[in-house]
Amino acid sequence: MSSYAAVLRTPHAARAFGAALVGRLSYGTVSLSLVLAVKDASGSFSVAGTAMALFGVASVLLSPARAALVDRYGPRRALVPMAGLYAVLLAVLALVTREPGTPGPLLWVLAALSGACTPPLGPTMRALWSQLLPDRSMVQRAYSLDGVAEELLLVSGPLLVGVLVAYAEPAAGVALSAVLVLAGTLGLVFSPVPFAAGTRAVRAKRAGARPGPRGLGQPVLAAAGVGLCLGALDLLAIAFTEDHHQPGAVAWVLAVLSAGSAVGGLVNGAVTWRLPARPRLALLCAALGLALAAAGLAPNVYALGAAVAVAGLFVAPALTTAYLIADEAAAPGTRTQAGAWVNTAVNAGISGGTAAVGVLVGRLPLALCFALAALPALLCVATALRTGPPNRPAVVAGRQGTLG
């Protein structure tokens, strides 16, 4: 834990990280709030589900483009208008969902526009860690700390909404999401961090460098594979617990997945790795895939929980390693965009995994569905082991390490 404290003792790091977490908590509260508010306003789960889908698609698919704006213009010039517009659109959604009878198409348009303006606080913070910290071993710990914190935010966000809607209407959760993202963004960009001015990508382009997502195929595919596994596991856990007549157990099965991921992330960040990041990513993906396949052979819900917890141990380390490789492969001035590509791959994979398993469950034996869900992570091993841009080893007082 002393190594994590050293990360936070870096000048301006704790303040910037805290502000970014406040803004990113909005992403944990907005999904449930939006679904509940739109359902109350329209009286239809179908309208609410469509609004949430449009919000998610716009947010995920446009993430690299928004991150590219941050790289080009700098966080202060890009994030403030982006977060301001996002917060205004959420505030409008909160207002129009307070009264029943709001037309579905209006809600869909507002949801899609809101998703399109989501500020990339996660990719910005990960790029900032590389700028703030003096060596790659500390960046490894920072990325692991960042990943664990994000996991906790995604768990605590819906809990916060649950408490809020017990005393107020669901639209209040949408309004809270607007306040959180605006406060967090302003706290981040006006912290005393020496942000890059956003001109490096332009200078690199003039010098003949390629500012696009060069060399990101391996970490992006690996992140997509992990996302596919996670999306599939959510639905498979529901199907498994229902088959064993314990549907209520799905909540704690998914909770141990998050707990395992948090533990794995903390351990990963505390270790000084001698194995380079690319082959390490291959091993982490393989371990995740094997654990998920084994979960399908569980004889009961308790064994399933144990297997899922083991699978969780490899989730945060795999994603952290993918982010590291993307950061190291990024051309000058494109770190935020590189991280956004990995983030987009994870989210798209989660959606794709849920959709694919939704088609398979009920048509194939459940154990086979688990094995097929594990396949993307196992296939990523071949991609991760292919020759790619070499990782720059971190040399710290004679020791080697890479971000995990």
C-alpha positions in Angstrom: 0.0 0.0 0.0 3.0 2.3 0.5 3.6 2.2 -3.2 0.0 3.5 -3.9 0.5 6.2 -1.3 3.6 7.3 -3.2 1.5 7.7 -6.3 -1.0 9.9 -4.5 1.8 11.9 -2.9 3.0 13.0 -6.3 2.4 16.8 -6.6 -1.2 17.6 -7.7 -2.0 13.9 -8.3 -4.4 13.3 -5.4 -6.4 16.5 -6.2 -6.7 15.7 -9.9 -7.6 12.1 -9.3 -10.2 13.0 -6.7 -11.8 15.5 -9.0 -11.8 13.0 -11.9 -13.5 10.4 -9.7 -16.3 12.8 -8.8 -17.0 13.3 -12.5 -16.7 9.6 -13.3 -19.2 8.7 -10.5 -21.7 10.3 -12.9 -21.2 7.4 -15.2 -22.2 5.0 -12.4 -25.3 6.9 -11.6 -26.6 8.0 -15.0 -27.6 4.6 -16.5 -30.0 3.5 -13.8 -31.3 7.0 -13.3 -32.0 7.5 -17.0 -33.9 4.2 -17.3 -36.0 4.9 -14.3 -36.7 8.5 -15.2 -37.6 7.7 -18.8 -39.8 4.8 -17.8 -41.7 7.1 -15.4 -42.2 9.8 -18.0 -43.2 7.5 -20.8 -44.8 4.6 -18.9 -42.9 2.2 -21.1 -39.9 0.0 -20.5 -39.5 -0.3 -24.3 -39.1 3.5 -24.6 -36.7 3.5 -21.6 -34.6 0.7 -23.0 -34.4 2.4 -26.4 -33.3 5.6 -24.8 -30.6 3.9 -22.8 -29.4 2.0 -25.9 -29.1 5.2 -27.9 -27.3 6.9 -25.0 -24.9 4.0 -24.7 -24.2 3.6 -28.4 -23.5 7.3 -28.9 -21.3 7.4 -25.8 -19.2 4.3 -26.8 -18.8 4.8 -30.5 -17.9 8.5 -30.3 -15.5 8.1 -27.4 -12.3 8.0 -29.6 -13.5 11.2 -31.5 -14.1 13.0 -28.2 -10.7 11.9 -26.9 -9.1 13.1 -30.1 -10.5 16.6 -29.4 -8.8 16.5 -25.9 -5.5 15.5 -27.5 -5.8 18.2 -30.1 -7.0 21.2 -28.0 -5.9 20.1 -24.5 -8.2 19.2 -21.5 -9.1 22.7 -20.5 -10.2 23.8 -24.0 -12.0 20.5 -24.9 -13.4 19.1 -21.6 -15.1 22.2 -20.3 -17.5 22.8 -23.2 -18.0 19.0 -23.6 -19.0 18.6 -19.9 -21.0 21.8 -19.9 -23.1 20.6 -22.9 -23.4 17.1 -21.4 -24.6 18.5 -18.1 -27.1 20.8 -19.8 -28.6 18.0 -21.8 -28.9 15.8 -18.7 -30.6 18.7 -16.9 -33.1 19.1 -19.7 -33.7 15.3 -19.6 -34.3 15.6 -15.8 -36.8 18.4 -16.4 -38.8 16.7 -19.2 -39.0 13.4 -17.3 -40.5 15.0 -14.2 -44.0 14.9 -15.8 -45.6 11.9 -17.4 -46.5 11.8 -21.1 -43.3 13.1 -22.6 -43.1 11.9 -26.2 -40.7 9.0 -26.7 -38.9 10.4 -29.8 -38.0 13.6 -27.8 -36.5 11.4 -25.0 -34.6 9.4 -27.5 -33.1 12.5 -29.2 -32.1 13.9 -25.8 -30.6 10.6 -24.7 -28.6 10.2 -27.9 -27.3 13.8 -27.8 -26.3 13.4 -24.2 -24.3 10.2 -24.9 -22.6 11.9 -27.8 -21.2 14.6 -25.5 -20.0 12.4 -22.6 -16.6 13.8 -21.6 -13.8 11.2 -21.6 -12.7 11.7 -18.1 -11.2 8.2 -17.7 -8.9 8.3 -20.8 -7.9 11.9 -19.8 -7.0 10.8 -16.3 -5.0 7.8 -17.6 -3.1 10.0 -20.0 -2.5 12.5 -17.1 -0.9 9.7 -15.0 1.7 9.2 -17.6 2.5 12.9 -17.6 2.6 13.3 -13.8 4.6 10.3 -12.7 8.3 10.0 -13.1 8.7 6.3 -14.2 6.7 3.4 -15.6 6.6 1.4 -12.4 4.6 4.2 -10.7 2.4 4.5 -13.8 1.6 0.8 -13.4 0.5 1.4 -9.8 -1.5 4.4 -10.8 -3.3 2.6 -13.6 -4.1 -0.3 -11.2 -5.4 2.2 -8.6 -7.4 4.0 -11.3 -9.0 0.7 -12.5 -10.0 -0.4 -9.0 -11.5 3.0 -8.2 -13.5 2.8 -11.4 -14.8 -0.6 -10.5 -15.9 0.7 -7.1 -17.6 3.7 -8.8 -19.6 1.4 -11.1 -20.8 -0.6 -8.1 -21.5 2.4 -5.8 -23.3 4.5 -8.4 -26.4 2.4 -8.7 -26.5 2.0 -4.9 -26.4 5.8 -4.6 -29.3 6.1 -7.1 -31.2 3.4 -5.1 -31.0 5.5 -2.0 -31.9 8.7 -3.8 -35.0 7.4 -5.5 -36.3 6.2 -2.2 -36.7 9.8 -1.2 -37.0 11.6 -4.5 -38.2 11.0 -8.1 -35.9 9.3 -10.6 -35.3 12.5 -12.4 -33.3 13.7 -9.4 -30.8 11.0 -10.2 -30.3 12.4 -13.7 -29.9 15.9 -12.3 -27.3 14.5 -9.8 -25.4 12.9 -12.7 -25.2 16.3 -14.4 -23.9 18.0 -11.2 -21.3 15.3 -10.6 -19.9 15.4 -14.1 -19.7 19.2 -14.2 -18.2 19.5 -10.8 -15.6 16.8 -11.4 -14.6 18.1 -14.8 -14.2 21.7 -13.5 -12.2 20.4 -10.5 -9.9 18.4 -12.8 -9.2 21.0 -15.5 -8.7 23.8 -13.0 -6.4 21.8 -10.7 -2.8 23.0 -10.7 -1.8 20.2 -13.1 0.5 21.3 -15.9 -1.7 20.1 -18.7 -0.3 19.8 -22.2 -1.5 22.6 -24.4 -2.8 20.2 -27.0 -0.5 21.2 -29.8 1.8 18.2 -29.7 -0.4 16.2 -32.1 -0.3 19.0 -34.6 3.5 19.3 -34.4 3.9 15.6 -34.7 1.7 15.5 -37.9 3.8 18.3 -39.4 7.0 16.3 -38.6 5.6 13.2 -40.4 4.5 11.2 -37.4 1.3 9.2 -37.4 -1.0 10.6 -34.6 -3.7 8.0 -35.2 -4.2 4.7 -33.3 -1.1 3.1 -34.6 0.0 -0.3 -33.0 -3.2 -0.5 -31.0 -4.6 -3.7 -32.6 -3.4 -6.1 -29.9 -4.6 -4.2 -26.8 -7.9 -3.2 -28.4 -8.7 -6.7 -29.5 -7.7 -8.1 -26.1 -9.9 -5.5 -24.4 -12.8 -6.4 -26.7 -12.3 -10.0 -25.8 -12.4 -9.3 -22.1 -15.5 -7.2 -22.6 -17.2 -10.0 -24.5 -16.5 -12.3 -21.6 -17.9 -9.9 -19.1 -21.0 -9.1 -21.1 -21.7 -12.8 -21.6 -21.1 -13.6 -17.9 -23.8 -11.2 -16.7 -26.4 -13.1 -18.6 -24.9 -16.6 -18.0 -24.9 -16.0 -14.2 -28.7 -15.1 -14.4 -29.4 -18.3 -16.5 -27.3 -20.5 -14.2 -28.9 -19.3 -10.9 -32.4 -19.6 -12.4 -31.6 -23.2 -13.5 -30.5 -24.0 -10.0 -33.7 -22.3 -8.6 -31.7 -19.6 -6.8 -32.3 -16.5 -8.9 -31.6 -14.1 -6.0 -28.0 -15.4 -5.9 -27.1 -13.7 -9.1 -26.4 -10.4 -7.2 -23.7 -11.9 -5.0 -22.2 -13.9 -7.9 -21.7 -10.7 -9.8 -20.5 -9.0 -6.7 -17.7 -11.5 -6.2 -16.6 -10.9 -9.8 -16.1 -7.2 -8.9 -14.4 -8.1 -5.6 -12.0 -10.5 -7.4 -11.3 -7.8 -10.0 -10.5 -5.3 -7.3 -8.2 -7.7 -5.5 -6.4 -8.7 -8.7 -6.0 -5.0 -9.7 -4.4 -4.1 -6.4 -2.0 -7.1 -6.4 -1.1 -6.4 -10.1 -0.2 -2.8 -9.3 2.0 -3.8 -6.4 4.1 -6.3 -8.3 7.2 -5.3 -10.2 6.8 -7.4 -13.4 9.7 -8.7 -15.3 7.6 -10.3 -18.0 6.9 -7.7 -20.7 3.4 -6.4 -21.1 2.4 -8.1 -24.4 3.0 -11.7 -23.3 1.7 -10.9 -19.9 -1.6 -9.8 -21.5 -1.7 -13.1 -23.3 -1.4 -15.0 -20.1 -4.0 -12.9 -18.3 -6.5 -13.4 -21.2 -5.9 -17.1 -21.2 -6.4 -17.3 -17.4 -9.6 -15.4 -17.6 -10.9 -17.6 -20.5 -10.0 -20.8 -18.7 -11.7 -19.6 -15.4 -14.8 -18.7 -17.3 -15.0 -22.0 -19.1 -14.5 -23.8 -15.8 -17.4 -21.8 -14.3 -19.8 -23.6 -16.7 -18.9 -26.9 -15.1 -19.8 -25.7 -11.6 -22.2 -28.2 -9.8 -23.9 -25.5 -7.8 -24.2 -21.7 -7.2 -21.5 -21.7 -4.6 -19.0 -23.3 -6.9 -20.0 -20.9 -9.6 -19.3 -18.0 -7.3 -15.9 -19.4 -6.5 -15.0 -19.8 -10.2 -16.3 -16.3 -11.0 -14.2 -14.9 -8.2 -11.1 -16.5 -9.7 -12.1 -15.2 -13.2 -12.4 -11.7 -11.6 -8.8 -11.8 -10.4 -7.7 -11.4 -14.1 -10.1 -8.8 -15.3 -8.6 -5.6 -13.9 -5.0 -6.8 -14.5 -5.8 -7.6 -18.2 -7.5 -4.3 -18.8 -4.8 -2.3 -17.0 -2.1 -4.1 -19.1 -4.1 -3.3 -22.3 -4.2 0.4 -21.3 -0.5 0.4 -20.6 0.4 -1.1 -24.0 -1.9 1.4 -25.7 -0.3 4.3 -23.8 3.2 3.1 -24.8 2.2 2.5 -28.5 0.5 5.9 -28.8 2.1 8.5 -31.1 3.1 11.8 -29.5 0.1 13.8 -28.5 -2.5 10.9 -28.9 -2.5 9.2 -25.5 -6.0 10.2 -24.6 -7.3 8.8 -27.9 -5.3 5.6 -27.5 -6.8 5.0 -24.1 -10.3 5.8 -25.5 -9.9 3.1 -28.1 -9.3 0.5 -25.4 -12.2 1.8 -23.4 -14.5 1.7 -26.4 -13.5 -1.9 -27.1 -14.3 -3.0 -23.6 -17.8 -1.4 -23.7 -18.6 -2.6 -27.2 -17.5 -6.1 -26.2 -19.7 -6.1 -23.1 -22.7 -5.1 -25.3 -21.8 -7.7 -27.9 -21.3 -10.4 -25.4 -24.7 -9.9 -23.8 -26.4 -9.9 -27.2 -24.6 -13.0 -28.4 -25.3 -15.0 -25.3 -28.9 -13.9 -25.3 -29.2 -15.8 -28.6 -27.4 -18.9 -27.4 -28.9 -19.4 -24.0 -31.8 -21.8 -24.2 -30.6 -23.2 -27.5 -27.3 -24.8 -26.3 -26.3 -26.5 -23.0 -25.3 -23.9 -20.4 -21.8 -25.4 -20.0 -21.2 -25.0 -23.7 -22.4 -21.4 -23.6 -19.8 -20.7 -20.9 -17.1 -22.3 -23.1 -18.1 -20.3 -26.1 -18.2 -17.1 -23.9 -14.6 -17.9 -22.9 -13.5 -18.3 -26.5 -12.9 -14.5 -27.2 -10.4 -14.3 -24.4 -8.6 -17.4 -25.5 -8.4 -16.2 -29.1 -6.9 -13.0 -27.9 -3.9 -15.0 -26.8 -2.8 -15.6 -30.4 -3.1 -11.9 -31.1 -1.3 -10.8 -28.0 1.7 -13.1 -28.8 2.1 -11.8 -32.3 5.0 -9.5 -33.0 4.0 -5.9 -32.4 5.6 -2.6 -31.4 8.1 -3.3 -28.6 7.3 -2.2 -25.1 9.6 0.3 -23.6 10.9 -1.3 -20.5 10.8 0.8 -17.3 14.2 1.0 -15.6 14.0 2.1 -12.0 17.1 1.9 -10.0 18.3 -1.1 -12.0 14.9 -2.9 -11.9 12.7 -3.6 -14.9 8.9 -3.4 -14.8 6.0 -2.6 -17.0 2.5 -1.4 -16.3 0.1 -4.3 -15.6 
